Amino acid sequence: MIIKNQIGYLLHGRAVADAERKTSQSGKDYVSIPLRVDSRQAPDGSKYKYAGEIINLSCWHDLADAALHVPKGDMLDGWIHDLAKREGQKGTADYYP
């Protein structure tokens, strides 16, 4: 399920794999969780209840320590919001499971 408001988007879905600790190119640790966003009923015969896009939630700092314990199959809600673009910078998004 995807809900849009003035702040951004609320995504609702299920983790399709265990959370995994990774390291960014700049050497900072974060945790990645692949999330299948519930968007519609899956076709008959599918092993998923819902078919939807898979996105990777990236959790940083204190949130990463908590997110590391998310196992495959857990239901998650994630807020995605656009950060104000500064001149010369690309837009980014934060994910909150």
PASEBA-1860 file (N, C-alpha, C; in nm, 3 decimals):
! residues 97
1> MIIKNQIG> 0.084/-0.117/0.000/0.000/0.000/0.000/0.089/0.124/0.000 ~ 0.053/0.221/-0.079/0.126/0.347/-0.085/0.028/0.461/-0.059 ~ 0.059/0.543/0.040/-0.025/0.657/0.073/0.060/0.783/0.059 ~ 0.010/0.881/-0.017/0.084/1.006/-0.038/0.019/1.117/0.043 ~ 0.102/1.201/0.104/0.054/1.323/0.167/0.154/1.435/0.142 ~ 0.141/1.548/0.213/0.229/1.663/0.189/0.375/1.635/0.225 ~ 0.398/1.543/0.318/0.534/1.514/0.365/0.605/1.419/0.269 ~ 0.534/1.324/0.215/0.598/1.224/0.129/0.505/1.106/0.108
9> YLLHGRAV> 0.559/0.987/0.125/0.485/0.864/0.099/0.499/0.768/0.217 ~ 0.390/0.698/0.250/0.392/0.590/0.347/0.383/0.461/0.268 ~ 0.482/0.374/0.284/0.484/0.244/0.216/0.456/0.135/0.318 ~ 0.374/0.039/0.280/0.341/-0.073/0.367/0.372/-0.200/0.290 ~ 0.449/-0.290/0.352/0.484/-0.413/0.283/0.554/-0.512/0.375 ~ 0.614/-0.612/0.315/0.677/-0.721/0.389/0.824/-0.734/0.347 ~ 0.911/-0.757/0.444/1.053/-0.779/0.415/1.067/-0.911/0.338 ~ 1.137/-0.907/0.226/1.152/-1.028/0.145/1.285/-1.098/0.172
17> ADAERKTS> 1.366/-1.040/0.260/1.492/-1.101/0.303/1.528/-1.041/0.439 ~ 1.616/-1.110/0.512/1.663/-1.057/0.640/1.738/-0.926/0.617 ~ 1.733/-0.839/0.717/1.809/-0.714/0.712/1.958/-0.747/0.703 ~ 2.032/-0.663/0.632/2.174/-0.690/0.610/2.256/-0.562/0.633 ~ 2.363/-0.575/0.712/2.453/-0.460/0.734/2.542/-0.444/0.612 ~ 2.555/-0.319/0.566/2.638/-0.287/0.451/2.724/-0.166/0.484 ~ 2.818/-0.136/0.396/2.905/-0.020/0.413/2.897/0.066/0.287 ~ 2.876/0.197/0.306/2.867/0.289/0.194/3.006/0.313/0.134
25> QSGKDYVS> 3.009/0.379/0.020/3.136/0.409/-0.045/3.223/0.500/0.042 ~ 3.157/0.578/0.129/3.234/0.668/0.217/3.276/0.598/0.347 ~ 3.244/0.469/0.361/3.287/0.392/0.477/3.191/0.392/0.594 ~ 3.071/0.446/0.577/2.973/0.448/0.686/2.884/0.324/0.679 ~ 2.857/0.262/0.795/2.771/0.145/0.802/2.624/0.184/0.797 ~ 2.544/0.100/0.733/2.399/0.116/0.732/2.338/-0.023/0.718 ~ 2.206/-0.031/0.734/2.136/-0.158/0.721/2.037/-0.146/0.606 ~ 2.035/-0.245/0.519/1.945/-0.248/0.405/1.840/-0.357/0.425
33> IPLRVDSR> 1.714/-0.322/0.398/1.603/-0.418/0.408/1.525/-0.413/0.278 ~ 1.522/-0.523/0.199/1.439/-0.525/0.079/1.292/-0.541/0.119 ~ 1.207/-0.452/0.069/1.065/-0.448/0.107/0.979/-0.462/-0.017 ~ 0.889/-0.562/-0.018/0.791/-0.574/-0.126/0.670/-0.491/-0.085 ~ 0.647/-0.382/-0.157/0.538/-0.291/-0.124/0.406/-0.351/-0.170 ~ 0.311/-0.364/-0.077/0.178/-0.417/-0.110/0.105/-0.315/-0.197 ~ 0.080/-0.350/-0.321/0.013/-0.254/-0.408/-0.114/-0.310/-0.470 ~ -0.121/-0.440/-0.490/-0.241/-0.500/-0.548/-0.239/-0.650/-0.523
41> QAPDGSKY> -0.352/-0.715/-0.542/-0.361/-0.860/-0.527/-0.271/-0.926/-0.630 ~ -0.201/-1.030/-0.590/-0.115/-1.104/-0.682/-0.202/-1.195/-0.770 ~ -0.154/-1.230/-0.888/-0.229/-1.320/-0.974/-0.241/-1.459/-0.911 ~ -0.344/-1.532/-0.950/-0.361/-1.668/-0.900/-0.237/-1.752/-0.929 ~ -0.198/-1.833/-0.830/-0.082/-1.918/-0.846/0.048/-1.855/-0.800 ~ 0.047/-1.726/-0.766/0.168/-1.661/-0.719/0.196/-1.701/-0.576 ~ 0.324/-1.708/-0.538/0.357/-1.741/-0.400/0.340/-1.621/-0.308 ~ 0.315/-1.501/-0.365/0.295/-1.381/-0.285/0.146/-1.348/-0.276
49> KYAGEIIN> 0.104/-1.296/-0.161/-0.034/-1.254/-0.146/-0.060/-1.130/-0.230 ~ 0.040/-1.040/-0.234/0.029/-0.917/-0.312/0.147/-0.908/-0.406 ~ 0.123/-0.852/-0.523/0.232/-0.824/-0.616/0.268/-0.677/-0.597 ~ 0.392/-0.646/-0.599/0.432/-0.507/-0.583/0.579/-0.490/-0.608 ~ 0.620/-0.366/-0.615/0.760/-0.334/-0.636/0.843/-0.370/-0.513 ~ 0.968/-0.404/-0.534/1.060/-0.426/-0.423/1.151/-0.304/-0.416 ~ 1.155/-0.242/-0.299/1.245/-0.129/-0.277/1.340/-0.167/-0.164 ~ 1.453/-0.101/-0.156/1.547/-0.125/-0.047/1.539/-0.009/0.051
57> LSCWHDLA> 1.501/-0.040/0.174/1.502/0.060/0.280/1.644/0.068/0.334 ~ 1.698/0.187/0.345/1.833/0.207/0.400/1.819/0.277/0.533 ~ 1.869/0.214/0.639/1.857/0.267/0.775/1.997/0.303/0.825 ~ 2.010/0.425/0.880/2.139/0.477/0.921/2.140/0.507/1.070 ~ 2.259/0.518/1.127/2.283/0.559/1.266/2.213/0.466/1.366 ~ 2.146/0.522/1.467/2.081/0.440/1.571/1.971/0.352/1.512 ~ 1.904/0.399/1.410/1.798/0.321/1.347/1.854/0.194/1.285 ~ 1.976/0.199/1.236/2.038/0.082/1.174/2.055/-0.031/1.274
65> DAALHVPK> 2.092/0.001/1.398/2.110/-0.103/1.500/1.979/-0.176/1.528 ~ 1.869/-0.102/1.534/1.739/-0.164/1.557/1.692/-0.241/1.434 ~ 1.714/-0.185/1.315/1.668/-0.247/1.191/1.741/-0.377/1.160 ~ 1.860/-0.396/1.213/1.937/-0.516/1.186/1.865/-0.643/1.233 ~ 1.770/-0.628/1.323/1.698/-0.743/1.377/1.568/-0.774/1.303 ~ 1.544/-0.711/1.189/1.423/-0.737/1.110/1.444/-0.863/1.027 ~ 1.363/-0.968/1.050/1.377/-1.090/0.971/1.289/-1.089/0.846 ~ 1.319/-1.177/0.754/1.236/-1.197/0.636/1.093/-1.227/0.680
73> GDMLDGWI> 0.996/-1.165/0.614/0.855/-1.191/0.643/0.790/-1.088/0.733 ~ 0.867/-1.005/0.804/0.809/-0.903/0.890/0.738/-0.796/0.807 ~ 0.623/-0.749/0.859/0.551/-0.638/0.797/0.615/-0.508/0.843 ~ 0.634/-0.415/0.749/0.697/-0.287/0.780/0.619/-0.172/0.718 ~ 0.624/-0.058/0.785/0.576/0.068/0.729/0.697/0.158/0.716 ~ 0.712/0.223/0.604/0.826/0.311/0.584/0.783/0.445/0.529 ~ 0.827/0.553/0.594/0.801/0.688/0.544/0.915/0.728/0.452 ~ 0.882/0.778/0.337/0.980/0.833/0.245/0.943/0.979/0.224
81> HDLAKREG> 1.038/1.067/0.249/1.010/1.208/0.227/1.123/1.271/0.149 ~ 1.088/1.367/0.065/1.188/1.438/-0.013/1.254/1.544/0.074 ~ 1.384/1.548/0.068/1.456/1.653/0.137/1.467/1.773/0.043 ~ 1.469/1.891/0.100/1.480/2.012/0.018/1.609/2.005/-0.063 ~ 1.599/2.031/-0.191/1.718/2.030/-0.277/1.795/2.160/-0.258 ~ 1.922/2.146/-0.244/2.009/2.263/-0.237/2.074/2.280/-0.373 ~ 2.110/2.398/-0.403/2.171/2.426/-0.533/2.294/2.339/-0.552 ~ 2.298/2.268/-0.664/2.413/2.185/-0.695/2.408/2.045/-0.635
89> QKGTADYY> 2.301/2.010/-0.558/2.291/1.877/-0.498/2.174/1.801/-0.559 ~ 2.188/1.671/-0.563/2.079/1.586/-0.610/1.980/1.566/-0.495 ~ 1.854/1.538/-0.527/1.754/1.509/-0.425/1.780/1.373/-0.362 ~ 1.748/1.359/-0.235/1.765/1.232/-0.165/1.639/1.201/-0.088 ~ 1.633/1.083/-0.034/1.515/1.042/0.047/1.564/0.965/0.168 ~ 1.490/0.973/0.277/1.518/0.897/0.398/1.410/0.790/0.413 ~ 1.446/0.677/0.470/1.352/0.568/0.489/1.342/0.536/0.636 ~ 1.221/0.521/0.686/1.199/0.494/0.828/1.111/0.372/0.844
97> P> 1.167/0.254/0.876/1.083/0.136/0.896/1.010/0.141/1.028
END
